[in-house]
Amino acid sequence: MRASWAGSRAPVQEKVHRAVLVPRAPYYAVMSEERRVVTILFADVVGSTALGEELDPEDVRALLGRLFAIASDAVEQYGGRVEKFIGDAIMAVFGPAHRPR
């Protein structure tokens, strides 16, 4: 059994070797740099841990879903873009220099 397991690992090890160990161009050679003035918004729910302990998980998820929908609408209304949701938090970018997706 060990031999078959080792044999099945070989292709994975080769992919890891190529992805990690084979030299590639430095990140700065492929990324263009540009300075932009933006505003970043981080907002989270105060007391969400205690709330999560009191409510059923599905109720917390539904509550956060409604909150994220309202927050997303407000961000877009003021010309921003939601970058991500992190747990009970929202991260958004505002400013004339941010690139639309």
C-alpha positions in Angstrom: 0.0 0.0 0.0 2.8 2.4 0.8 4.3 1.9 -2.7 1.0 2.8 -4.4 0.6 5.9 -2.2 4.2 7.0 -3.0 3.5 6.5 -6.7 0.4 8.6 -6.6 2.3 11.4 -4.8 4.9 11.8 -7.6 2.8 13.9 -10.0 1.8 16.2 -7.1 5.4 16.6 -6.0 6.4 17.4 -9.5 3.7 20.1 -9.7 4.8 21.6 -6.3 8.4 21.5 -7.5 7.6 23.4 -10.7 5.3 25.9 -8.9 7.7 26.6 -6.0 11.2 25.9 -7.0 11.4 26.7 -10.7 12.6 30.3 -11.0 10.1 32.8 -12.3 10.3 36.5 -13.2 10.1 38.6 -10.0 6.6 40.0 -9.2 7.7 43.5 -10.1 8.6 42.5 -13.6 5.0 41.5 -14.4 3.1 44.0 -12.2 2.7 47.6 -13.2 2.8 50.1 -10.4 0.6 53.1 -10.1 0.0 55.4 -7.2 -3.6 56.1 -6.5 -5.5 58.1 -3.8 -8.3 56.0 -2.4 -10.2 55.7 0.8 -10.6 52.2 2.4 -13.5 51.5 4.6 -13.5 48.7 7.2 -16.7 48.2 9.1 -17.6 45.3 11.4 -20.5 44.4 13.7 -19.8 45.3 17.4 -20.8 42.5 19.7 -21.2 39.9 17.0 -19.4 37.2 19.0 -21.9 37.6 21.8 -24.8 37.7 19.3 -23.5 34.5 17.7 -23.5 32.8 21.0 -27.1 33.8 21.7 -28.7 33.2 18.2 -29.0 30.1 16.0 -26.3 30.0 13.4 -28.8 30.3 10.5 -30.3 33.4 12.1 -26.9 35.0 12.4 -26.2 34.2 8.8 -29.5 35.7 7.7 -28.9 38.8 9.8 -25.4 39.3 8.4 -26.8 38.7 4.9 -29.3 41.5 5.3 -26.6 43.8 6.8 -24.2 43.1 3.9 -26.9 43.8 1.4 -27.7 47.2 3.0 -24.0 48.0 3.4 -23.2 47.1 -0.2 -26.0 49.3 -1.5 -24.7 52.2 0.6 -21.2 51.7 -0.6 -22.3 51.6 -4.3 -24.6 54.6 -3.8 -21.6 56.7 -2.7 -19.4 55.5 -5.6 -17.4 52.8 -3.8 -16.8 49.1 -4.5 -17.1 46.3 -2.0 -13.8 44.4 -2.0 -14.6 41.6 0.4 -16.6 40.4 3.3 -14.5 39.1 6.2 -16.5 37.3 8.9 -18.9 40.0 10.1 -16.9 42.8 8.4 -17.0 44.6 5.1 -14.1 46.1 3.2 -14.8 48.7 0.6 -12.8 51.1 -1.6 -13.8 54.7 -2.5 -12.2 57.3 -4.7 -12.0 58.4 -8.2 -8.9 56.5 -8.9 -10.1 53.0 -8.0 -10.4 50.7 -11.0 -13.8 49.1 -11.6 -13.7 45.3 -11.8 
